[in-house]
């Protein structure tokens, strides 16, 4: 079975999204909740 990797472009987009989430949070707990809710959906 061939493993599907992530391209550099995909990785950069994910990191940019994480930075946007962190910039919109007042504390670490809020950031964790937002990221966790994305993983659950």
Secondary structure, DSSP 8 states (H G I E B T S, - for coil): -------HHHHHHHHHHHHHHHHT-SSHHHHHHHHHHHHH-
